[in-house]
């Protein structure tokens, strides 16, 4: 059983959806995200997070602006990122943006920081991929200093030095909740533990239980670093619909071309129907009826000792009404069912 209260969130990469078979414009998609965040709050979800990408088909390139707009349209839901590419962001600017977001949202801001799986931001902002590791390590060190120290003196290779600088507006003492996103690197797991930061596992394919070793490593590294226990979260893709058949058919129509495109770029597996069925069953896709998705989430909570589950609910071309129904069912049916399942003894097979 998870050691922290279980939270449920939605993640968006700003994927452009469809309506009546036609893709929305970028502007319509931006406004839709605000509507969907309001719906997420209305159905009782805890967190709404937006990613950071710089390519056609995505509208999440100005994440803090979008989150500020959502803050003005909501009252309670926490507002985060999924993920912020720290390597190509400036930690000082990032502090200013999220201190401001935290102020306008009355303390609802949070971050997930990552090294980037999509590397479009490196050439766009003039960074060298050869500096991938050094950029992240230095900028994480500085960002954590800015959050935890009143004034900061710092020097490094990746930006201009700071000399007794105090930034404004101020974040709350100790900063805002900041997670480290991990796609599979044990080094990233250890880095999160070193700083005493919560761990978000981004699992988009394969059997999620294979990450249990990463979770064991994380808790062991926290202990060895003298850090307090921290929550572990899971980010995975999926869709909730009224029936398994409807969910599987709707998601396939958007997932298949998306994975085919990524396969050419990153060498992913081909999106065959056989592979798809495996991902629906034992794999990382949380696609199905409320009962099917709830059962799978509850199993992952136990296997990975989760305190948070985030559903990446949008994918390019997915119909607007399917997205809305998925959000509604996640909040009103899946979440209560997961809590119910977790009060029961796990089934032994």
Number of C-alpha atoms within 10 A of each C-alpha: 14 16 12 14 9 19 15 20 27 26 23 26 25 24 23 25 27 18 13 9 10 10 18 20 13 18 10 13 22 19 13 17 23 20 15 20 24 19 18 23 21 17 16 17 24 19 25 26 25 28 22 23 24 15 12 9 20 21 26 24 17 13 23 22 13 18 26 22 18 22 25 11 13 20 14 17 22 22 27 28 27 27 28 24 24 21 27 24 16 15 21 15 12 15 22 16 17 23 24 20 25 25 18 15 23 13 17 19 28 21 20 24 23 22 22 22 11 13 16 13 20 18 11 10 10 9 15 11 14 8 12 16 11 14 22 21 15 18 22 20 13 20 18 16 18 24 21 15 14 15 14 18 14 15 13 12 10 17 14 9 13 15 11 11 14 14 17 10 15 18 22 13 10 13 21 19 13 20 25 27 27 26 18 14 9 15 11 19 27 20 18 24 27 17 15 22 22 21 30 28 24 22 21 18 18 14 15 21 17 13 17 14 11 22 20 14 16 26 20 15 19 23 15 11 14 12 15 11 17 19 19 26 24 25 23 20 23 24 30 33 25 14 14 18 12 16 21 22 13 17 26 17 14 17 21 15 14 15 18 16 15 14 14 11 9 11 11 13 13 15 18 12 11 8 15 19 14 16 19 19 16 15 19 22 27 28 29 26 23 26 17 17 26 24 16 20 22 21 18 17 21 15 17 23 20 26 23 22 24 26 24 24 25 25 23 19 22 24 23 20 13 22 18 18 15 25 27 22 18 28 22 15 17 24 23 12 19 21 13 12 16 17 9 8 7 11 6 4 3
